[in-house]
Amino acid sequence: MLKYLHPAFSRMSQVKIIRITRKDSYNFSHNVMNKTLFDFRRDIVIGRHINDRILVIMTTYMSSLPVAKILNKVRFTHILLDEAAQVREPEAIAPLSLGDAATKVIIAGDTKQVGPSVLVLGEKSKEYGLAQSLLERLEKKYQEFAGKQQDFKYLKYLATNYRCCPEIVKFLSSTIYKYPIACAPEAYLNKQYPKIRYPLVFYWCNCNDTSSQDLKGLMEFVADAVVRQAQHYFSFWPHEWDHVKMRDVCIISPFRTQLNIIESKLKNVGLGKLTLLPSYLIQGHEFQAVFLTTFEPLESDGTSSNPTKSLTNPQIFNTAVSRSKSFVVAIGDPFSLLKAEKQFPECCWKHYLSICLDNDTIFFPESCKPNQRDRFKKKLSAELALPEKAKSAEYASHSHETSPFLHSKTH
């Protein structure tokens, strides 16, 4: 929120923004300040802030009730609930106690990303409606109203994506949202990797290629593949992205244990400053690029052992892919992914892999021979029920490569 509110309000002296934080930290400007709940309570007691012409308070859902108690009878003219699809309904209702009958309420969020339907597991909780967010409930109710009123204007859908490059936007639009989403003009200029063939990439990591079949050994094997991919991309890092820091690239895994192994290996090759996040802690972030390590132990029937963390879960998949501005590299076994995602209503990996096949961005370890690569691709095409693709001259020139980068004399 501060990323967008601060530039807009920093030149407006009549506006005061107070961020409720856990501890004191520096103030951004004369009218944007950080306060702990203790300091905010003290300020209100001695009469500060209340008479400001425009007071904006930024806080979390959890802190909204203490803020309401501190402000007592003060009520806000506007309340904005951000990421409202992520929280359980009682958590979203709590901040509304800061308003009254005249308050304008804006509820924003994405019901296609991680929310209560993923996080609430108890059958009783689901029975009583806790697996549905306030945003989902209102969306369904407003859709009923919209069907009866032609001029209904209280339900708005995302029309423009300001984060991702056009190819990622198009993919998410067709796979997840099922309606057209435009790409903001600045995304065309600033967010595409100049040397990459296509921004959706899959790197084939077959765990049958390692002799160690215990869980730790498999995680080590996958971690080596992830680190090699990270090294490869940084070796081709474009000059146009010299301003991008290592922390702006994220590696996402369903398991913290896997990330710990990857982190140790990254430090050994000078890439220790990359961001590493488990799949259940990625909301609210954005990165220049994202690497998805999809390995997870599966049940005997091939389904995910933990669907609340699995990247085969459509909501987690969408949340992870949409963190990236420029490109996504997925690392894993495509057949395991296709089998595991059958337990979900949406087949995101089927679409992702189909696009990678169509754009020749499925790549293999150097140890994989050309005829093996062709055989694997043919098998995958059959699994995806795709027509066999005619091999163009361009395809023949790079179908046996291990890199997604365009040819150039110098990198």
MOURSUL-V869233 format. One record per backbone hydrogen bond with DSSP energy under -1.0 kcal/mol. CO is the residue of the C=O (numbers start at 0). NH is the residue of the N-H. If there is no record, write none. Layout:
BEGIN
co->CO nh->NH
co->CO nh->NH
END
This chain:
BEGIN
co->0 nh->3
co->0 nh->4
co->1 nh->5
co->3 nh->7
co->4 nh->8
co->5 nh->9
co->8 nh->11
co->11 nh->14
co->13 nh->53
co->15 nh->55
co->16 nh->32
co->17 nh->57
co->18 nh->34
co->30 nh->16
co->31 nh->28
co->32 nh->18
co->34 nh->20
co->35 nh->39
co->36 nh->40
co->37 nh->41
co->38 nh->42
co->39 nh->43
co->40 nh->44
co->41 nh->45
co->42 nh->47
co->43 nh->46
co->47 nh->49
co->48 nh->51
co->53 nh->15
co->55 nh->17
co->57 nh->19
co->62 nh->66
co->63 nh->67
co->64 nh->68
co->65 nh->69
co->66 nh->70
co->67 nh->71
co->70 nh->73
co->76 nh->103
co->78 nh->105
co->80 nh->107
co->82 nh->85
co->87 nh->91
co->88 nh->92
co->89 nh->93
co->92 nh->95
co->93 nh->96
co->94 nh->97
co->95 nh->98
co->97 nh->75
co->99 nh->102
co->103 nh->78
co->105 nh->80
co->107 nh->83
co->109 nh->112
co->114 nh->117
co->114 nh->118
co->115 nh->119
co->121 nh->125
co->122 nh->126
co->123 nh->127
co->124 nh->129
co->125 nh->128
co->128 nh->131
co->132 nh->136
co->133 nh->137
co->134 nh->138
co->135 nh->139
co->136 nh->140
co->137 nh->141
co->138 nh->142
co->139 nh->143
co->140 nh->144
co->141 nh->145
co->142 nh->146
co->144 nh->147
co->144 nh->148
co->148 nh->151
co->158 nh->181
co->160 nh->183
co->164 nh->168
co->165 nh->169
co->166 nh->170
co->167 nh->171
co->168 nh->172
co->169 nh->173
co->170 nh->174
co->171 nh->175
co->171 nh->176
co->172 nh->177
co->181 nh->160
co->183 nh->186
co->184 nh->187
co->185 nh->189
co->186 nh->190
co->192 nh->195
co->194 nh->405
co->198 nh->327
co->200 nh->329
co->201 nh->362
co->202 nh->331
co->205 nh->208
co->206 nh->209
co->213 nh->217
co->214 nh->218
co->215 nh->219
co->216 nh->220
co->217 nh->221
co->218 nh->222
co->219 nh->223
co->220 nh->224
co->221 nh->225
co->222 nh->226
co->223 nh->227
co->224 nh->228
co->225 nh->229
co->226 nh->230
co->227 nh->231
co->228 nh->232
co->229 nh->233
co->230 nh->234
co->233 nh->236
co->237 nh->240
co->238 nh->241
co->240 nh->243
co->244 nh->247
co->245 nh->248
co->247 nh->287
co->247 nh->288
co->248 nh->274
co->249 nh->290
co->250 nh->276
co->251 nh->292
co->252 nh->278
co->254 nh->258
co->255 nh->259
co->256 nh->260
co->257 nh->261
co->258 nh->262
co->259 nh->263
co->260 nh->264
co->261 nh->265
co->262 nh->266
co->263 nh->267
co->265 nh->268
co->265 nh->270
co->266 nh->269
co->270 nh->273
co->274 nh->250
co->276 nh->252
co->277 nh->280
co->281 nh->284
co->286 nh->324
co->287 nh->325
co->288 nh->249
co->289 nh->328
co->290 nh->251
co->291 nh->330
co->298 nh->301
co->302 nh->298
co->305 nh->308
co->305 nh->309
co->309 nh->312
co->312 nh->316
co->313 nh->317
co->314 nh->318
co->315 nh->319
co->316 nh->320
co->317 nh->321
co->319 nh->322
co->320 nh->323
co->322 nh->286
co->324 nh->164
co->326 nh->289
co->327 nh->200
co->328 nh->291
co->329 nh->202
co->330 nh->293
co->331 nh->204
co->332 nh->336
co->333 nh->337
co->334 nh->338
co->335 nh->339
co->336 nh->340
co->339 nh->342
co->340 nh->343
co->346 nh->350
co->347 nh->351
co->348 nh->352
co->349 nh->353
co->350 nh->354
co->351 nh->355
co->352 nh->356
co->353 nh->357
co->354 nh->358
co->355 nh->360
co->360 nh->201
co->362 nh->203
co->364 nh->367
co->368 nh->372
co->369 nh->373
co->370 nh->374
co->371 nh->375
co->372 nh->376
co->373 nh->377
co->374 nh->378
co->375 nh->379
co->376 nh->380
co->377 nh->381
co->378 nh->382
co->379 nh->383
co->380 nh->385
co->391 nh->395
co->392 nh->396
co->394 nh->397
co->394 nh->398
co->397 nh->400
co->403 nh->196
END
